[in-house]
Amino acid sequence: MFTMIVADDEKVIRESIVECIDWESIDVKIVASCSNGVEVMDTIMDESPDIVLTDIKMPGFTGLELIEKISKMDPDVEFIILSGYKEFDFAKQALQLGVRCYLLKPAGEEQLITAVENAKSNFLRKKNHSSLEREQKRLSEQAEEYHRQLLLYDIFVSAVNPLEASHYIDVKNKSGYLIAYFTFVEENFLIPFADAVYGLLKKADAEPIIDFLYVSHSMAVILKDSSGLSDKLRRFSETAWFTGQTIRITFTGKFYESLSEGLGQLTSNLMRYPKIYSINRLLHVRELYNACLSFEKIQYLTDQLLNLMDRTKEEEKIKRLLKNFFMPIEDMELLHNYGIHLLSQLIRKLPETLFHKSVYYDLLEKLSVCDDIKTYREILTEQILLLLSDSRDKNSIVSQVKHYVEENLSDPDISLKKIAREQIHMNVDYLSRIFAKVNGEKFSHYLNRRRIETAKVLLLKQDTAVAFVADKVGCGNNPRYFSQIFKKYTGYTPSAFVEQFSGK
């Protein structure tokens, strides 16, 4: 469901928009109605709406000022302007700010619904820049790659039976399956050799079912068998010669009627080795299996962590356990595989009351784009500690938010959404609820209160200009907004406050 804020300084108009249209019937939820620009700004920071329907002239912020500021903080928000001003200059400015819908008062129910429907479409369009066809192709390729990786992961990490694991790959071949073994493939020419094999298979229209697998000078490939394929691979191995090669590569082909049978034999052959590597189509080599890090060891680590969950002052012990387990892993892909597996095990066994599932999904997304091993370990450790914490430790999360605010008070673009994504690595809705519950006030109120408290101290210092103070507390790009919120929280304008309390 799409979320929307309605903003207008006329109460009758606000209430008629909110109450006279069945918004839920068009998949829209009104999360707030606001009477002035300051209130809208605070609400947007707390609610992160998809759509804002706003008047162009309001106390505090005008609609145009609001759009300009929010667009910098959250460019996905879609704005609709509802105004009594027909002047072209207003419409021109709105267009320059990216507003696609400018309605004149009084707007009828049908006009409003049409405008919101268009805003919904525009919001989705912002989220999906590529065409539907390209997106479907990307998702299809991504799903195929995911299933291949899941099959390898289940067999070599989780020790799943190949018969059960093979259902991830939806392939059936009447001619059976060929496993090609290339021996005496030395590491110093592994990449050019794998590249040449991929090229040969592409010309032969033979798609590998899984990534190439490599162990101790031997590379294995599993394929749908086809006429003459084995002979082509044999001839290739007999003639291939690469820089650094010292001995002739040999080829052995094994035929199997079923995929699960072939995978079973391949697994049996490879699991004798202490390490197994995979090589994908982009020639990325990753450590797939390490005998020192078995599935059973992850299960054991999970149980150890859960046993420490309810004890106090065990954070250092948890960190030590995680460090000892993950520090030997120097391959990014392998680290990700084992990290996700450990998180999955913990999530399955933790009571749902101790975490919010959206936090888990956000974390998976955050980890999937992390390409630095040290940073990955730090994020993983921090988030596992959060998962294992009870509700009392939510205080530490709120403390992190407050610390960030204090360190960045002069930043005009502070928002809880930004802190959640970039600092806490947590779902913004969940963080908002934690903050309000622990702190007793919403984030926007806390942020404004800290800005005003800091501003009061600065204003009473000798010869401190109001513009300087506004800049120091994050309102420098809009002194009028600073004056509005200062008066809202103190009852005085900044200049009147100085006159009243400076002692002059």
C-alpha positions in Angstrom: 0.0 0.0 0.0 1.2 3.5 -0.9 1.6 6.0 2.0 0.5 9.7 1.6 0.7 12.9 3.6 -1.9 15.7 3.0 -0.7 19.3 3.8 -2.9 22.4 3.7 -3.2 25.3 6.1 -7.0 25.3 5.6 -8.6 22.8 7.9 -11.8 22.3 5.8 -9.7 21.4 2.7 -7.5 19.0 4.6 -10.4 17.2 6.2 -12.4 17.0 3.0 -9.4 15.4 1.1 -8.8 12.9 3.9 -12.4 12.0 4.7 -14.4 12.3 1.4 -12.4 9.8 -0.6 -12.0 6.1 0.1 -8.2 6.1 -0.3 -7.8 2.5 0.7 -9.8 1.4 -2.3 -7.0 2.7 -4.5 -4.3 1.2 -2.3 -3.4 4.4 -0.5 -3.0 5.0 3.2 -3.1 8.6 4.6 -0.5 8.6 7.3 -0.9 12.2 8.4 -2.5 15.6 7.6 -0.5 18.7 8.4 -1.4 22.4 8.6 2.0 24.0 8.0 5.4 23.4 6.4 7.3 22.7 9.7 4.8 20.0 10.6 5.0 18.5 7.2 8.8 18.4 7.4 8.7 16.7 10.8 6.1 14.2 9.6 8.0 13.3 6.4 11.1 12.6 8.5 9.1 10.2 10.8 6.9 8.5 8.2 8.9 8.4 5.0 5.8 8.7 2.7 5.6 7.8 -0.9 3.4 10.7 -1.9 2.9 14.2 -0.5 -0.1 16.3 -1.5 0.7 19.9 -0.5 -0.6 23.4 -0.7 1.8 25.9 -2.3 1.4 28.6 0.4 1.7 27.5 4.0 3.2 28.9 7.2 6.8 27.8 8.0 7.6 26.4 4.6 6.0 27.0 1.3 5.1 23.9 -0.7 7.9 24.7 -3.2 10.5 25.1 -0.4 9.3 21.9 1.1 9.7 20.0 -2.2 13.1 21.4 -2.8 14.4 20.3 0.6 12.7 16.9 0.7 13.8 16.0 -2.8 17.4 16.3 -1.7 16.8 14.1 1.3 14.6 11.5 -0.4 14.3 11.8 -4.2 11.8 9.0 -4.4 9.0 11.0 -2.8 6.3 12.0 -5.3 4.7 15.5 -4.9 1.3 16.8 -5.9 0.6 20.5 -5.6 -2.9 21.7 -4.8 -3.0 25.5 -5.0 -5.3 28.5 -5.3 -2.6 30.4 -7.3 -3.0 30.4 -11.1 0.2 32.3 -11.7 2.5 30.6 -14.3 5.6 31.3 -12.2 4.5 28.9 -9.5 3.7 26.2 -12.0 7.1 26.8 -13.7 9.0 26.5 -10.5 7.1 23.3 -9.6 8.0 21.8 -13.0 11.7 22.7 -12.5 11.6 20.8 -9.2 10.2 17.7 -10.9 6.6 18.0 -9.9 4.4 16.4 -12.5 0.9 17.4 -11.2 -0.2 20.9 -10.4 -3.9 21.2 -9.4 -5.9 24.3 -8.9 -8.5 24.7 -6.1 -11.2 23.7 -5.8 -10.2 20.2 -7.2 -12.9 17.6 -7.5 -12.7 14.0 -6.2 -12.1 12.6 -9.7 -9.2 15.0 -10.3 -7.6 14.1 -6.9 -7.9 10.4 -7.5 -6.4 10.7 -11.0 -3.5 12.8 -9.7 -2.7 10.3 -7.0 -2.9 7.4 -9.4 -0.4 9.2 -11.6 1.8 9.9 -8.6 1.7 6.2 -7.8 2.8 5.3 -11.3 5.6 8.0 -11.2 6.8 6.7 -7.8 7.1 3.2 -9.2 8.8 4.5 -12.3 11.4 6.2 -10.2 12.1 2.9 -8.5 12.4 1.0 -11.8 14.5 2.9 -14.2 15.0 0.1 -16.6 12.3 -1.2 -18.9 10.1 -4.1 -17.8 11.6 -6.4 -20.4 15.2 -5.7 -19.3 14.2 -6.1 -15.7 12.5 -9.4 -16.3 15.6 -10.6 -18.1 17.8 -9.5 -15.3 15.7 -11.1 -12.7 15.5 -14.3 -14.7 19.3 -14.4 -15.0 19.7 -13.5 -11.4 17.3 -16.3 -10.3 19.2 -18.8 -12.5 22.5 -17.8 -11.0 21.0 -17.9 -7.5 19.7 -21.5 -8.1 23.1 -22.6 -9.4 24.8 -21.1 -6.3 22.2 -22.5 -4.0 22.8 -26.0 -5.4 26.5 -25.8 -4.9 26.1 -24.3 -1.5 23.7 -27.0 -0.4 25.9 -29.8 -1.6 29.3 -28.6 -0.5 28.5 -26.5 2.6 25.2 -27.8 4.0 25.9 -31.5 3.0 22.5 -31.8 1.4 21.9 -35.0 -0.6 22.5 -34.3 -4.4 19.2 -35.9 -5.1 17.4 -33.3 -3.0 19.6 -30.4 -4.1 19.2 -31.0 -7.8 15.6 -29.7 -7.8 17.0 -26.2 -7.8 18.1 -26.7 -11.4 15.1 -27.3 -13.7 16.9 -29.2 -16.5 15.9 -32.5 -18.1 17.9 -34.1 -20.8 17.0 -37.3 -22.6 20.6 -37.8 -23.7 21.9 -37.8 -20.1 24.7 -35.8 -18.6 28.4 -35.5 -19.1 30.9 -34.7 -16.4 34.2 -33.5 -18.0 37.3 -33.8 -15.9 40.4 -31.9 -17.0 43.6 -32.9 -15.0 47.0 -31.2 -14.8 45.4 -27.7 -15.0 47.9 -25.7 -13.0 46.9 -22.6 -11.1 49.1 -20.2 -13.1 47.0 -20.7 -16.2 43.6 -21.7 -14.6 41.8 -18.4 -15.7 42.8 -18.5 -19.4 42.0 -22.2 -19.5 38.6 -21.7 -18.0 37.9 -18.8 -20.4 38.9 -21.0 -23.3 36.6 -23.9 -22.1 33.6 -21.4 -21.7 34.3 -20.1 -25.2 34.3 -23.6 -26.7 31.1 -24.6 -24.9 29.4 -21.4 -26.1 30.3 -22.2 -29.7 29.0 -25.8 -29.2 25.8 -24.4 -27.7 26.5 -26.4 -24.6 25.5 -24.6 -21.4 27.2 -25.7 -18.1 24.7 -26.7 -15.5 26.7 -25.3 -12.7 29.9 -23.2 -12.4 33.2 -24.9 -13.1 34.7 -26.6 -10.1 38.5 -26.7 -9.3 40.5 -28.8 -6.9 44.3 -29.4 -6.8 45.2 -29.1 -10.5 41.9 -30.6 -11.7 38.8 -28.9 -13.2 35.3 -30.4 -13.5 32.4 -29.4 -15.7 28.9 -30.9 -15.7 26.9 -30.5 -18.9 23.9 -31.8 -20.8 25.4 -34.5 -23.1 25.0 -34.0 -26.8 26.4 -35.7 -29.9 30.1 -35.2 -30.3 30.5 -33.0 -27.3 32.9 -35.4 -25.5 35.1 -35.7 -28.6 35.3 -31.9 -29.0 36.5 -31.5 -25.4 39.0 -34.3 -25.8 40.5 -32.7 -29.0 40.6 -29.3 -27.2 42.6 -30.7 -24.3 45.0 -32.5 -26.6 45.9 -29.3 -28.5 45.5 -26.6 -25.8 48.7 -25.1 -24.5 49.0 -22.0 -22.3 51.8 -19.8 -21.0 53.3 -21.4 -18.0 52.0 -24.9 -18.8 54.5 -27.7 -18.2 52.5 -30.8 -18.8 49.8 -31.9 -21.3 46.2 -31.5 -20.0 44.2 -34.7 -20.0 40.5 -35.2 -20.5 38.2 -37.8 -19.0 34.4 -37.8 -19.7 31.9 -39.6 -17.5 28.3 -40.2 -18.7 25.3 -40.3 -16.3 21.6 -40.8 -17.1 20.3 -38.5 -14.3 21.6 -35.2 -13.0 21.4 -36.3 -9.3 23.5 -39.4 -10.1 26.1 -37.2 -11.8 26.1 -34.7 -9.0 26.4 -37.5 -6.4 29.5 -38.9 -8.1 31.1 -35.5 -8.6 30.5 -34.6 -5.0 32.1 -37.9 -3.8 35.1 -37.3 -6.0 35.7 -33.7 -4.9 35.0 -33.8 -1.2 38.2 -35.7 -0.6 40.0 -32.4 -1.1 40.5 -29.9 1.7 39.4 -26.9 -0.5 37.0 -26.6 -3.5 36.8 -23.5 -5.7 34.2 -22.5 -8.3 34.7 -20.4 -11.4 31.7 -18.6 -12.9 31.1 -17.2 -16.4 32.8 -13.9 -15.5 35.9 -15.9 -14.5 35.5 -15.0 -10.8 37.2 -17.7 -8.6 35.7 -18.2 -5.2 36.4 -20.6 -2.4 33.3 -22.8 -2.2 34.3 -25.3 0.4 36.8 -25.4 3.2 37.1 -28.6 5.3 38.0 -26.5 8.3 34.5 -24.8 8.2 32.0 -27.6 8.0 28.2 -27.3 8.2 28.3 -29.1 11.6 30.7 -26.3 12.9 28.2 -23.6 11.9 25.5 -25.5 13.8 27.8 -25.8 16.8 28.6 -22.0 16.6 24.8 -21.2 16.4 24.2 -23.2 19.6 27.1 -21.5 21.4 25.8 -18.1 20.5 22.2 -18.9 21.6 23.5 -20.2 24.9 25.1 -16.8 25.5 22.1 -14.8 24.4 20.4 -14.4 27.8 23.6 -13.9 29.9 24.9 -10.4 30.8 28.3 -9.1 29.9 29.0 -11.8 27.3 29.5 -9.4 24.4 33.3 -9.9 24.3 32.9 -13.7 24.3 30.4 -13.5 21.4 32.8 -11.3 19.5 35.7 -13.7 20.2 33.7 -16.7 19.0 32.7 -14.9 15.7 36.3 -13.7 15.2 37.8 -17.2 15.6 35.3 -18.6 13.2 35.3 -16.0 10.4 38.9 -14.7 10.6 40.5 -17.6 8.7 38.1 -17.0 5.7 39.9 -14.7 3.2 37.5 -15.3 0.3 34.7 -12.8 0.0 32.2 -15.2 -1.5 32.9 -17.9 1.0 32.6 -15.5 3.9 29.2 -14.3 2.5 28.0 -17.9 2.2 28.9 -18.9 5.8 27.7 -15.5 7.2 24.3 -15.8 5.6 24.0 -19.4 6.7 24.8 -18.5 10.3 22.3 -15.6 10.2 19.6 -18.0 8.8 20.3 -20.5 11.6 20.0 -17.8 14.2 16.8 -16.3 12.8 15.1 -19.8 12.7 15.9 -20.4 16.4 15.3 -16.9 17.8 11.9 -16.0 19.2 10.2 -13.6 16.8 9.5 -11.1 19.6 13.2 -10.3 19.8 13.6 -9.0 16.3 11.7 -7.5 13.3 11.9 -9.6 10.2 12.3 -6.6 7.9 15.6 -5.9 9.8 16.9 -9.3 8.6 16.0 -8.6 5.0 17.6 -5.2 5.1 20.7 -6.8 6.5 20.9 -9.4 3.8 20.7 -6.5 1.2 23.4 -4.6 3.0 25.7 -7.6 3.2 25.2 -8.6 -0.4 26.6 -5.3 -1.7 29.6 -5.2 0.7 32.8 -6.1 -1.1 35.3 -5.5 1.7 36.1 -8.5 3.9 37.0 -6.4 7.0 33.8 -4.3 6.8 31.7 -7.4 6.1 33.0 -9.0 9.3 32.3 -5.9 11.3 28.8 -5.5 10.0 28.1 -9.2 10.5 29.4 -9.2 14.1 27.5 -6.0 15.0 24.2 -7.3 13.6 24.6 -10.7 15.3 25.1 -8.9 18.6 21.9 -6.9 17.9 20.0 -10.1 17.1 21.2 -11.7 20.3 20.4 -8.7 22.5 17.2 -8.5 24.6 14.9 -5.5 24.6 17.1 -3.6 27.2 19.8 -3.3 24.6 17.6 -1.2 22.4 18.9 1.6 24.6 22.3 1.2 22.9 20.6 1.5 19.4 18.9 4.8 20.5 22.3 6.0 21.9 23.9 5.4 18.5 21.1 7.6 16.9 21.6 10.3 19.5 25.4 10.3 19.1 25.0 10.6 15.3 22.7 13.6 15.8 25.1 15.3 18.2 28.0 14.8 15.8 26.1 16.0 12.7 23.7 18.6 14.1 24.8 21.2 11.5 23.7 18.8 8.7 20.4 20.1 7.3 19.7 16.8 5.7 19.7 14.6 8.8 16.9 12.1 8.7 16.1 8.8 10.6 16.0 7.1 7.2 19.5 8.1 6.5 20.8 7.0 9.9 19.0 3.7 9.6 20.5 2.9 6.2 24.0 4.3 6.6 24.8 4.0 10.3 22.6 1.4 12.2 21.9 -0.9 9.2 18.3 -1.3 10.3 14.8 -1.0 8.9 13.7 2.6 9.3 10.1 1.8 10.5 11.5 -0.6 13.2 14.1 2.0 14.3 11.4 4.7 14.5 9.4 2.5 16.8 12.4 1.7 19.0 13.4 5.3 19.2 9.9 6.5 20.2 9.5 3.8 22.7 12.8 4.1 24.4 13.2 7.9 24.2 9.5 8.8 24.8 9.3 11.1 21.8 9.5 10.8 18.0 12.8 11.4 16.3 11.7 14.6 14.6 10.7 16.1 18.0 14.0 15.0 19.5 16.1 16.4 16.6 14.3 19.8 16.7 14.6 19.9 20.5 18.3 19.3 20.3 18.7 22.0 17.6 16.8 24.5 19.7 18.6 23.7 22.9 21.9 24.1 21.1 20.7 27.3 19.4 19.7 28.8 22.8 23.2 28.4 24.2 24.8 29.8 21.1 22.4 32.8 20.9 23.3 33.9 24.4 27.0 34.1 23.6 28.2 37.6 23.0 27.6 39.0 19.5 26.5 35.7 18.0 24.5 36.3 14.8 21.2 34.5 14.3 22.3 33.4 10.8 25.5 31.8 12.2 23.4 29.9 14.9 20.9 28.8 12.3 23.8 27.3 10.2 25.3 25.6 13.2 22.1 23.7 14.1 21.3 22.6 10.5 18.9 25.4 9.5 21.4 27.7 7.7 19.9 27.1 4.3 16.5 28.3 5.6 16.7 30.9 8.4 12.9 31.4 8.2 12.4 27.7 9.1 14.8 28.2 12.0 12.8 31.1 13.3 9.6 29.1 12.9 10.7 26.1 14.9 12.6 28.2 17.5 9.3 30.1 18.2 7.4 26.8 18.3 9.6 25.4 21.0 10.4 28.5 23.0 7.6 30.9 22.4 10.1 33.6 21.2 11.7 34.5 18.0 15.5 34.2 18.1 16.0 38.0 18.4 13.3 38.3 21.1 14.9 35.5 23.0 18.2 37.2 23.0 16.7 40.5 24.1 14.8 38.7 26.9 17.5 36.5 28.3 20.9 38.0 27.4 21.0 40.2 30.4 21.7 43.3 28.4 
